[in-house]
Amino acid sequence: LATCDDCLKDILDAKNRRCGHAFTNCTNCGPRFTIIRDVPYDRKRTTMAKFEMCEPCEHEHHNPHDRRFHAQPNACKQCGPVLQLRVEGGSTSDDADLVKTKGLLRRGRIVAIKGVGGYHLACDALSAESTARLRSRKHRPHKPLAVMFRDIAGVKELCEVNEAEEAELLSAARPIVLLARKLTESRLARSISPDTNTVGAFLPYTPLHHLLLQDFQALVMTSGNLTDEPIISDEAELPTLLGPIADAALMHNRSIVHKCDDSVLRVVNGQRQFLRRARGYVPNPIRVAAPGMPHILAVGGELKNTFCLVRDGQAFLSQHIGNLKNYKTYSYFSSEIESWKHLMRIEPQVIAHDLHPGYLSTRFAAIARIPNKVGVQHHHAHIASVMAEHDLHDLVIGVALDGTGYGTDNTIWGGEFMVADRSDFERVAHFKAYRLPGGDKAVEEPWRMAVSVLTSEGLEEAGMRKFPAMKWRLVEKMTKAGFNSPWTSSAGRLFDAVAAILGLCDVTSYEAQAAIRLESIADTRVTDRYPFVVQTWDRPWVLDFGPTVRAILTERRQGVAVSEISAKFHNTIADSVVHTCRFVRGQRDLNIVALSGGVFQNELLLRRTVEGLQSRRFRVFTNTAVPLNDGGLALGQAAVAAERVKRKCA
């Protein structure tokens, strides 16, 4: 929990014995989850056990009238954790560590700073040179960097902030909140978020942060890790950062048991929308079933992994784990599951997993010594996560739009419409399938998807004018032969193809970069859309965007602005969702729509879709307690497994 106002006063009061103490806390604030080894939550079961309280701290701890009564991490300068600044070639340990750290940051240096859940990489957010250096060293050319501001006034000076966003920024969880950058302000380095006009902003949530930010309006505070690896949390891992990326490291000797990244969210239509759920929200439970159910473990997907444990009908979703394809991340996933099982006193009798046989989470489930294994289709899990959040039990129209999900027909799904309850689903419609040339390579190189779409639509001539002939012919042959080119109905890949056709992104440096650029450039004043066709002569119905692609190419040749084309494309996808849901309602008499999947992280698409559905009197639900992306899959898997166990036992 973020530093409370009373503790903030203590560290800033020159007469207070905790003035300048970077680890000040009370029962209303401070670390919990990241320092706990076991329950019940007592000091001896946390990483504070090695710090013996001095007499004044001991008195506070046992005084029921003191706000530090039974505050397990309670300590002061005399008895608590201490800071240590390490620079290449040596280290220091004295009261000047904070002062020296600030000096390094002012001189444009990059400093790794240990927080409550792991290390941040910090630099001056107002310095274009510093942020460029950080990007270069971290090999992160375009992906946005989070910015920690000194106070809410500083945020408002550089960003647009509405009432709901301000409430999130100031909450005890202190998440990173995506905000619109003020177009009139240029002091924040443009390299913070080169692909968008948004800023991932957050406020200090530890005394150390408050003390650091006294001398800065804003610091970049991005996760201290290498691409796809877990956040670094102890000094044994520090060589990964210190030297290759950071010029110095500000450490402390309070150990971290559970790595925990910052949570990331945005506010859409007045509702919270998680992009990453971790610090500040974990392990708050979500009820998915009645008490008395067997213990369940749901292992999630492969990217943006989280896992979920269920006990007495309460689902405990883990912090963000990450990309399981990375060995260190998979190792952490495995060890953290064991740690959570011990902490929660849960011994699963049921394990739920994705259907994709190649996912490492699926392989984990296959070899787990848990008797009952429940396979859950990827997009059904997305829809079930919405149902679990909002306590929905009857049939719904589920719309799951994302990049990749293994289908029951052994193809890659991603533009899915289903009639579903928590136990099962029927696929009633989907986006038209195209070849995915090169498999995962097409995700990294959107131009490949553009070639696939244009070839499939008989528009080779238009594509050959845009893309190099040699590359075009190679991928064209792959798609026509079906060589290493599985079928996919993915909405995410359609966005990639359109972005590449418009010249916005041929090769990505981070996930969904093409779609993000496509959304960022859209002129939101445009309300027109392109034609599309819903093929209803067979089941499941097929949404054919061939006419859309043809219209885009025509307008591109006519010189229509890319911003207008992008807006019309977004409007078309939103309209197709509404159109299809109306078809389903007419046939099945269903009026509740559940929206999920990573493509709905596109704010423009989500807004237009929800507005369109609500204007036609649908009741619309989407994820607000867990991420729309694959970070919410484990909750959906747990909900499906719980329902199937319930029905089996009924």
N, C-alpha and C positions, 0 to 999 in steps of 0.2 A: 504494500500500500504506500502511496506517495507520502512524502514528508508532510506532516500536518502543520497547521499554522503555529501551534504552540512550540513545536520543536524547531521550526524555522526561526522563531523569535529567539530561542535559546542560542542557536549557533551564530546569530548576528549580534547578540548582546555582549558587549565587551566585559560586562560585570558578571556574566554567567559562567559557571565552571565548564560548561560545554561550548563556549564560544570557539568557533572554528573547528569543532569536532565533526569529522566527516562521516561518523557512524551513529549519530544521535537518532534515537527512536523512542517510542512509547507504545502503549497498548493500542493506540489509534493509527499507528503507521509503522513502516519498516519492513524488513524481509520476513517471510514466512516459508512459503513453499520451497524456495531455492536453497534453504539452509537446513531443512528437516531431514533427519535420517530415519526416524521411526516415530510412532505414536504411542501413547499420548504426547501432545506437544509440550514437552518440558525442555529446559535448557540443556540438560544432560544428553538429550537425544537430538541436539542440533550441533552445528559446527561452532557454536559459541561455547561449547562445553570446556574448551581448553582455556577460556578466559575467566579467571576467578575474579568475581566482583569485589571492588574495594568497599570499604565500610559505608560511605555515603550511597553508593549504588545499591548495596545490599539492603540498606534501610528503605530506599525507594521501592525496591522489589517486593518487600514484605509489608509495606504500608498500604492498607486498603483505601486510604484517602488520597493516595498519590496516583497520578495518571500513568506512572510506570509500574504499578502494582502487577506483578506477574508478567511483565513484558520480558519475554525470554531473551531477546537480543540486547537487553539493557547493558550499557557500559559507558565509560567516559574516557577521557584522554589517559587517565592513570591506569586503567585496567582493561581497556578494550583493544580492538584491532588498530593497527597503525599502517600508515601509507609508506610506500617506498618507491622512489623514482629510479628507474634503471635506464641508462643510456648505453649505446653501444660502447663496449670497452670498459664498463664500470657501473657503479650504482651509488646512490646516496640514501641516507635515511635520517632525516632530521625535520624540524618544524618548517623548513623552507621548501619542502617538496612541492607543495601547492603553488607557491610563488614561482618556483623554477619551471613548473609545468606550464603555467600561464605565460611565462616568458618565451618558452619554446613555441607555443601556439601563436603568440603575437608575431614571432619571427617567421611564420609560415611553415613551421614544422608539423609533422603528423605524429600524434601521440596515441598509443593504445592505452585505454583507460578501463580498468576493471570495475564493473558495476555489480548489481545484485544477481544477475543471471549469466554474466559472461563479459567479455571485453567488447568495447566499442573502439572504432578507429575514428579519431577526432581531428578536425582542423578548422580553421577560421572559415565560416560559411560565406563571409563577405569578400573573401579573397579568391579571385578567379585562378590565380597562380597555385594556391594551396590545393584547391579542389581538383584542378587539372593534374597536379602531382599525385594526389591520392588515387585518382582514376587510372593513371598510367601504371602506378605500382601495383594496384589491385587487379589490373587487367579487366576493368569494368568501364568500357568506353561510353555507355549510354544509359544503363539502368539507373533510375533515380536514387539519390542519396537523401537519407532522412536528416532533418535539421532540428536541433534543440534550441529553442529560444529562451532568453533570460526570463521573460514574463509574458503575460497575455497581451500587454500593451505592445510589446515588440512584434508579436505575431500579427496583431491587427494593423500595424504600421506597414507590413510588407505583404499581407495576405487578406483575402476576403473571408470574413468569419461571420456566420449567422449564429443565431441563439443556440440551436441544437449542437452545432460544431463546437461552440465555446464550452457548452456543458460537458462534452466529451473530453475536450482538452484539459479541463479543470477537475475532472473526476479523479477519484482516488486511484483508479487504474492507470491513469496517465498514458493512454495509447498514442501512437502516431496517427494523426488524422490528416487525410488528404484534403488540401484546401486549394482554392483558386488563387494563383499569384496575382497581385495587383499589377495591372499592365503599366501603370504610371511609375512603378518602382523598379529601379534597375540595380539597386545596391546588392541584392542577393545574387550570387554568381549564377550566370545562365547555365553553367555546366552542372548545377545541382540536379536539374531535370530537363535535359535538352530536347526530349521527345514530346513533352507535354507543357501545358501552362499551369500545372499543379505543383504543390510543394507538400511533401510529407513532413508535417510539423508536429512537434511535441514539446512538452515543458519539463523542467527538472523534476525528478521524482525521488532523488536521494539527497542528503545533505552535501555529499561530494559534488553533485551536479550544481546545486545552488551556489556553493562556494566558487566553483570554476567559472560559472556564468556571470559572476559579479562584474567581471572585466570585459565581457563580450556580449553583444546583442544576440548573436547566434553562432552556434558551432555545428558543423557536420558531425553527426553521431551515427555512423553506420556500423552494422554488425561486424565484429572482429573475427572474420573467417576467410577462407579461400572459397572460391566458387563451388557450390553444392556441398561443402563440408559443414559440419556443425559449428556453432559459435564456440570460440575458444574460451575456456573458463578457469584453467589453472596454469601455473607458472611453467609446468613441464612442457606445455604446448606452446609457450610464448615464442620460441625461436621461429615458429611459422610466421609470426607478425613482425617481431623486432628484428630490424635489419632489412628483410625483403620489402616490407611496407612501411613500418613505423620507425621513426627516428629515436623514439623513447617509449617507455611503458610506465604508467603510474599504477602500481600494484598495491594490494593490501593482503593481510594474512587471515582474513575471514574466508574460509573455504566455501565453495559452491558445490552442493550435492547434485542439484538438478539444473542443467543448462536451460536457459529460458530467454528467447529472443523477445524484443519489443513487439507488442500487438500492433496491428495496422488495420485501420478501418476508415470508412468514409460515411457521410450521411447522405442518403438518397431518399427523396420524398419524405423527409422527416424521420427516417428510420436508420438505425445503425446497420452497416453492412461490413462484415469482417472480410479482410483480405488475408489476415494472419491472426490467429487467436493464440495468445501465449501469456506473457507477463501481465498480471493484474486481473486475469479472468480464470486462470487455471489454478486449482482443479474444481471450480464451481460446477455442481452437477446439473443435469437436465433430466427430468423424469421421462422415461420412455415406456414404462410398463408398471403394472401393479406390483406391490411387494410379494415376495414368495417365489419369484422366478429363480431358476438356476443362474449361477454366475456366468457371465458372458465376456469374452474378449473379442473385439472386432479390430482387425489389423490394418484397415484403411487401404489406400492405393499405393502407388510407387512414387509419384511426385507430390510435393507438398504434404507429405505423410503426417498423419496423426493416428494414434490408436485410441481405443475406447474400452473401458472396463465398466461392466454393469453389475451392480449389487443392490438387492431389494428394489429393483425397478428404477434405480437412479443410475444415469450414465455419466461417467467421469471421462471427459475427453482430454487427452494429453495435450501438452504444449506442442507447438510446431516442431516436427522432427526434421523434415526436408526430403531430399532426393535420395531414395534408397539405393539407387544405382551406384552411389559413392560408397566405398567400403567403410569409411569411418562413420558415415551416417547410418548405414545398416547395423554396424556394431553397436552404435549408441541406441538405435531403435530396440535391438534385442536386449541390451542391458537395462534400458529404462523400463521396458515392460516388466522385467523381473523386479525392479525396484518398486514400481507402482503396485504390483501384486502384493508385495510384502507390506508396503505402506497402507494399502487399502484393505488388507486382510481378505483378499479375493483369490480364490482358486478356481479358475474357469472350468466349467463342464462343457461349455459350448464355445467354439471359435468360428467367427464369421469372416469371410474373405471375399475378394473380388474374383470374378470368373477368369480373368486373364491368366493363363498358365505360366506366362513368363515373368509376371510381377514377383519381385523378391518377397513381398508381403504374402502373396499366395503360396510361395514355396515354404515360407516360414510356417504358415498354417498347415501345410501338408505334412511336415515332419514334427509338428508340435504334438506332445503327448496329451492331447485333449480328445476325448472320445467322440464328441459330436461336432462334425464340421458342416458349416452352412455356407454354400456359395451364393453370392448376391450379385446380380447383374449391376454393372457400374452405374447406369443412369437411373435404374430403380432405386439404388442407394441414395443418389442425389435427391430424388423426389421424396423418399422415405425420411430423409433428414428434415425436410420442410414439415412433413406430417408430424414427426416426433416433436419438433419445436413448438408447433401450434396445436398439439393435442388433437390432430385430425385422425379419424378412424375409418370413415366411410370412403367410398370410391371418389377419386379426384381425377381431373385432367392434369396430367403431369407433362411439363415441357422442360426438357433437359438439353441445354445447348452448351457444348464444350469442345475440347480439341480431340480427345482420344478416349474411347471406352470400348472394351471388348464386348461384342454382341453375341447373342445366342445363336446366330447363324455363322459364327466364326469370321465375321468381317468387323471392321472398325466403325463403331457408331459415334454419333456426336451431334446430330440434329434430330432429336427424338421427341415424339408425341406419344403418350401412353395413357391408358386408363388403368389406374393403379390403386391398390390399397396397400397396407403395410406388408401383407404376405406375398402378393403376386402382382403381375402387371400384364397388360396386353399392348403390344406395339401397334398403334393405330395409324401412324403416319411418320414420315421422316424426310429429311432433305435428300435430294437426288444424290446418288453415290457417284464419286469420281475415283480414279486411280490415285494412289499416293506414291509417286515415283521415288524410290529409294527409301521408303519407310520413314524412319525417324529423320533421315537426311532432308526430307521435304519439309519437316517442321522447322529445321534450322535454315533452310533456303526456300523462302516462299515463292521465288520465281519458278521453282519446279511445279508447284501447285498451280501456278498461272498457266504453265505449258499444258498441264493435264486438263484443266478446265477448257482452255481454248481449243485444244485438240479434240476433246470430246464433243464440243459444240460445233465442230467443223469450221473453226475460225483460225486455222493454221496460218493463213496469210497475214492476219493482223499480228499474231504472235511473233512470226519470223521477222517482222519489221522491228520489233522491240527488243528481242533477245538474240544473242549471238547464234548464228546458224548452226555451228558445230554442237553447242550445248543443247539447242532446241531439238536437233535431229536425234541426239542420243536419248534424251528424256522422252521424246515422242515415240521412239522405238520401244523403250521400256514400258510405256503406258499401253501401247497397242498390243504388245506381247504379254503384258501382265507380269513381266519379270521383276521380281522384288518390288511389286507395285500393288499392294492389297487395295481392295475397295474400301472407301470410307464415305460415310454420310456426314462427316464432321462439319459443324457450323464454323468452328475455329479455322479450319483449313479453307473454307470459302472466303472468310474475311482475309486470310493471308493472300489468296489468289487475287482478290480485288485490289488489295494494297500494292501488290507487285505490278499488276496491270497498270495502275495509276502512277507507278514510278516512286512509290513512297518507301519501299523496303524490299530489296532482293535477297539480302542475307541478314539474319538476326544476330544480335549479340546477347540477347536475353529472351526469356519466354514471353510470347505474345507481343513482341515489339512491333510487328507489322500492324496488328489490330489496334494497338495503342496509338500509333501514328495516324492510322485511318480515322479513329475517333477524334483525336486531338485536332485534326484539320477541318472537321465537319462544321459547316455553317448552320448553327441550330435554328436560324430563322427560316430555313427552307422547310416546307411542309409537303412538297410533291414526293411522289414515289415512282418506281419503275414497274413495268409489268412482270408478272410471274404466273405460273400455272400450277394448280393443284390437280394432279392426275388421280381421279376418284374411281376409275373403272376397274381397279383391282385393290386388294388389301395386302399390306398396308398402303395407304395413300402416299403419293410422292409429291413433294414440293419441288418444282422444277424452276430453277433460277436461270436457265438458259436465256430466256427473253431479257432478263435483267442484265446479264453480261453483254448481250448484243447491244442493248440500249446504252450501256456505259461506254462501249467502244465507239458508238456513233457520236455521242456527245463529246467524247474526248477528241475525236477528229474535228468536230465543229468548234473546238476551242472553249467549251464550257469549263468553268473553273473547277479545279479538283475539289475545292471545299464544298461546292454545290453537289457534285457527283457523290462525294462521300456521305453527305447528309441524306440524299435521296436513297442511297443504298441502305443506310441505317433504317430509314423510314419503311423501306420495302420489307426488310426482315421483320421488323416489328409488326407491320400490317399482315404479313404472312402468318405470324403466330396467332394474331387475333382472328384472322379469317379461318384458320384451321380449327381453332378452339370453338368457333361458332358452328362449324360443321359437326364436330364431336358432340356439342351440346344438343344439336338438333337430332342426332341419332341416339344418344344415350341419356338425355335428360339430366346432364350433370352441369353444375354451375360453379363449382370450386376449381380454381386453377392454381397449381403449385409450380413455381418457376425456380429452377436451380441450374447449376453448371457454371463453369468459369467464364463462358462468353457473356453471361449476364453481369459480370463485373464491369462491363462496358456501361457506363452511367447513362449515356444517351440512349442506347438500346433499351435498357431497363426502364427508363422513364417513359419512353414512347410506347413500349409494350404494356406497361401497367396502366398508363392513361387510356390506351385503346381498349383494353379489356374492361376497365372500370366504367368507361363510357357506355359499354354494352352490358352493364349490370352483372358482370362476373364478380365473384368474391376472389380476390387475388392474395396469395400468400407466397412469401419468399424467405430465404434464410436471414435471420437477424441475430441469432445466438451463436451460430457457427459459420464458417466461410461458405460462400457459394461454390468455391472451387473445390478441388479434391481434399482440402483440409477439413471438409465436412463429411466426407464419405464414411468414415468410421462410425459416426453417429447413425447414419442411415443404415449401415450394415447391422449395427446393434439393434436398431428398431425392427428390422426385418427378421432377424434371428429370434428376437423376443416374441414376436407375433407368431412365427412358425412353431416355436416351442409351445406357446400357449395353445394353439389350435391342435397340435399333436396330442397334448395332454388333456384337452377338453373332452 
